[in-house]
Amino acid sequence: AALLVWAAGPFLVHVSERPLEWRPFVSHAPSIVEAVGFSFYDVFFRYSAQTSLMPQLWTMAFEFYGSVAVFLSLMVFGRWRFREAGYIGVAACLYFVHPIYCAFMVGAALAAMFAHGVRLQVLSLWLLPAVLVGCAWLARNEAGLASIPAAALITWCAVANPYYVSFLSNKLSRWLGSIAFPLYLTHSTVFFVFSLAMPSGLTTNVFTVGIALVLAQIFVPSDQLGVWVSRKAGKLAGAIFYLIGRADVRLSTTSTAAPKALPTR
């Protein structure tokens, strides 16, 4: 997606021709070095709205550190009987770093509850519409006040209730899911190249959505490749840790300091 911005650099709408609120973002055509540097380092560790190639990627640093928090919590609490309590405790601590990190640990707690077989299907059948109505009210009156609890409830209802699962499993929903992340990455480029160059109005909005959907579909193989590579890397890392663990066991059982006969457990 960063390389797309680099390739589209000559076609970016000039800063002087944009509305004031869009002038701070993607202010110049990036070089290939800037595009690569942004992809592998800046977007995670040195994000700046002024230098970002895609303004919406302010979330990536949170996603990176939030994922690390989840992995570390799984290592520490993953074998506990009441591991959900550990995740919620970590969430409470991370709240004082930034409230958005709580969402990651709440997700881990929901996953653990789901693995235990907790569903609350009847309750979730009526809870989701109530949450959606509540979110609409909050958006108009108290924006951001209960966003994480609302998101947690919506997520739980969506995965725990068979009626909602069936609805979200239809072909249209699955297609939207397949293009969701590519759409997230590429839609801003469509905006800065096409939308800002066109007269504002319904026609421009319709064409913007159409072009963004087509571009996202084109990017689906790139997203699938990223998922495949990450899973291979994860399996490789797991195998390495497993072999290290096995080597430690063998060394401890063959050490001269080890007892000749191990006690029976």
HUURQUI-V833897 format. One record per residue. N is the residue number from 1. RES is the residue in one small letter. OMEGA is omega in radians with two decimals (none if undefined). NEAR is the number of other ideal C-beta (glycine too) atoms within 12 Angstrom. Layout:
# HUURQUI-V833897
N_RES_OMEGA_NEAR + N_RES_OMEGA_NEAR
This chain:
# HUURQUI-V833897
1_a_3.08_35 + 2_a_3.09_34 + 3_l_3.06_24 + 4_l_3.09_30 + 5_v_3.10_39 + 6_w_-3.13_27 + 7_a_-3.12_20 + 8_a_-3.08_28 + 9_g_-3.13_25 + 10_p_-3.07_13 + 11_f_3.11_19 + 12_l_3.09_33 + 13_v_-3.07_28 + 14_h_-3.08_19 + 15_v_-3.08_20 + 16_s_-3.12_12 + 17_e_-3.11_14 + 18_r_2.93_22 + 19_p_-3.04_16 + 20_l_-3.04_10 + 21_e_-3.11_11 + 22_w_-3.12_24 + 23_r_-3.13_21 + 24_p_-2.99_17 + 25_f_3.10_30 + 26_v_-3.01_39 + 27_s_3.14_24 + 28_h_3.09_21 + 29_a_-3.08_23 + 30_p_3.00_31 + 31_s_3.13_17 + 32_i_3.11_17 + 33_v_3.11_15 + 34_e_-3.13_25 + 35_a_-3.14_29 + 36_v_3.13_18 + 37_g_3.10_21 + 38_f_-3.07_30 + 39_s_-2.96_26 + 40_f_-3.09_16 + 41_y_-2.99_19 + 42_d_-3.06_27 + 43_v_-3.13_33 + 44_f_-2.93_23 + 45_f_-3.09_14 + 46_r_-3.07_16 + 47_y_3.07_25 + 48_s_-3.14_19 + 49_a_-3.10_22 + 50_q_-3.10_17 + 51_t_-3.11_26 + 52_s_3.08_33 + 53_l_3.12_42 + 54_m_-3.02_36 + 55_p_-3.09_29 + 56_q_-3.08_26 + 57_l_2.99_33 + 58_w_-3.12_24 + 59_t_-2.95_25 + 60_m_3.10_30 + 61_a_3.09_23 + 62_f_3.14_24 + 63_e_-3.14_24 + 64_f_-3.10_22 + 65_y_3.08_23 + 66_g_3.10_31 + 67_s_3.08_24 + 68_v_3.11_20 + 69_a_3.11_34 + 70_v_-3.10_33 + 71_f_3.14_21 + 72_l_3.13_20 + 73_s_3.08_34 + 74_l_3.12_25 + 75_m_-3.06_17 + 76_v_-3.01_18 + 77_f_-2.96_26 + 78_g_-3.12_20 + 79_r_3.08_12 + 80_w_3.09_17 + 81_r_3.14_11 + 82_f_-3.07_16 + 83_r_3.11_26 + 84_e_3.12_27 + 85_a_3.09_19 + 86_g_3.14_27 + 87_y_3.14_35 + 88_i_3.08_26 + 89_g_3.08_23 + 90_v_3.11_33 + 91_a_3.14_34 + 92_a_3.11_18 + 93_c_-3.11_18 + 94_l_3.11_29 + 95_y_-3.10_20 + 96_f_2.99_11 + 97_v_3.01_18 + 98_h_-3.08_20 + 99_p_-3.07_24 + 100_i_3.13_25 + 101_y_3.11_32 + 102_c_-3.09_32 + 103_a_-3.12_31 + 104_f_-3.10_38 + 105_m_3.03_41 + 106_v_3.07_37 + 107_g_3.10_33 + 108_a_3.12_38 + 109_a_3.11_34 + 110_l_3.12_34 + 111_a_3.12_25 + 112_a_3.09_28 + 113_m_3.13_25 + 114_f_3.12_24 + 115_a_3.10_17 + 116_h_3.12_16 + 117_g_3.13_10 + 118_v_-3.10_18 + 119_r_-3.07_22 + 120_l_-2.99_21 + 121_q_-3.11_21 + 122_v_3.13_13 + 123_l_-3.09_17 + 124_s_3.13_29 + 125_l_-3.13_22 + 126_w_-3.07_18 + 127_l_-3.07_26 + 128_l_3.09_30 + 129_p_3.12_18 + 130_a_3.13_18 + 131_v_-3.14_28 + 132_l_3.08_20 + 133_v_3.12_17 + 134_g_3.11_23 + 135_c_3.10_26 + 136_a_3.11_16 + 137_w_-3.14_16 + 138_l_-3.14_20 + 139_a_-3.13_16 + 140_r_-3.00_11 + 141_n_-3.08_12 + 142_e_-3.06_14 + 143_a_3.08_13 + 144_g_-3.07_15 + 145_l_-3.06_16 + 146_a_-3.04_22 + 147_s_-3.11_22 + 148_i_3.05_28 + 149_p_3.13_23 + 150_a_3.12_29 + 151_a_3.12_26 + 152_a_-3.13_33 + 153_l_3.12_30 + 154_i_3.13_31 + 155_t_-3.13_29 + 156_w_3.14_31 + 157_c_-3.07_33 + 158_a_-3.10_28 + 159_v_-3.03_28 + 160_a_-3.07_31 + 161_n_-3.06_27 + 162_p_3.14_17 + 163_y_3.12_20 + 164_y_3.09_27 + 165_v_3.12_22 + 166_s_3.13_13 + 167_f_-3.12_17 + 168_l_3.14_23 + 169_s_3.12_17 + 170_n_-3.00_13 + 171_k_-3.13_11 + 172_l_-3.14_12 + 173_s_-3.14_17 + 174_r_3.09_15 + 175_w_3.10_18 + 176_l_3.08_20 + 177_g_-3.10_20 + 178_s_-3.12_21 + 179_i_-3.01_28 + 180_a_-3.09_21 + 181_f_3.03_25 + 182_p_3.10_32 + 183_l_3.10_32 + 184_y_-3.08_26 + 185_l_-2.92_34 + 186_t_-2.99_39 + 187_h_-3.12_33 + 188_s_3.11_34 + 189_t_3.05_42 + 190_v_-3.11_38 + 191_f_-3.06_34 + 192_f_3.14_39 + 193_v_-3.02_29 + 194_f_-2.94_29 + 195_s_-3.12_29 + 196_l_3.13_28 + 197_a_-3.08_21 + 198_m_3.06_21 + 199_p_3.13_12 + 200_s_-3.13_15 + 201_g_-3.08_11 + 202_l_-3.12_11 + 203_t_3.10_14 + 204_t_3.13_19 + 205_n_-3.13_18 + 206_v_3.13_15 + 207_f_3.11_20 + 208_t_3.14_29 + 209_v_-3.13_20 + 210_g_-3.13_18 + 211_i_-3.14_24 + 212_a_3.13_30 + 213_l_3.13_24 + 214_v_3.14_20 + 215_l_3.11_29 + 216_a_3.11_32 + 217_q_3.10_22 + 218_i_-3.09_20 + 219_f_-3.12_29 + 220_v_3.11_25 + 221_p_3.09_15 + 222_s_3.11_23 + 223_d_3.13_25 + 224_q_3.09_17 + 225_l_3.11_14 + 226_g_3.11_19 + 227_v_-3.13_17 + 228_w_-3.14_14 + 229_v_-3.11_14 + 230_s_3.12_15 + 231_r_3.09_14 + 232_k_3.13_14 + 233_a_3.11_14 + 234_g_3.12_16 + 235_k_3.11_14 + 236_l_3.12_14 + 237_a_3.11_15 + 238_g_3.13_15 + 239_a_3.13_14 + 240_i_3.12_14 + 241_f_3.12_15 + 242_y_-3.13_14 + 243_l_3.08_14 + 244_i_3.10_14 + 245_g_3.12_14 + 246_r_3.13_14 + 247_a_3.11_14 + 248_d_3.13_14 + 249_v_-3.12_15 + 250_r_3.14_13 + 251_l_-3.11_14 + 252_s_-3.11_15 + 253_t_-3.13_16 + 254_t_-3.12_12 + 255_s_3.12_12 + 256_t_-3.14_9 + 257_a_-3.10_9 + 258_a_3.11_13 + 259_p_-3.13_10 + 260_k_-3.14_10 + 261_a_3.14_7 + 262_l_3.13_10 + 263_p_3.12_6 + 264_t_3.14_4 + 265_r_none_3
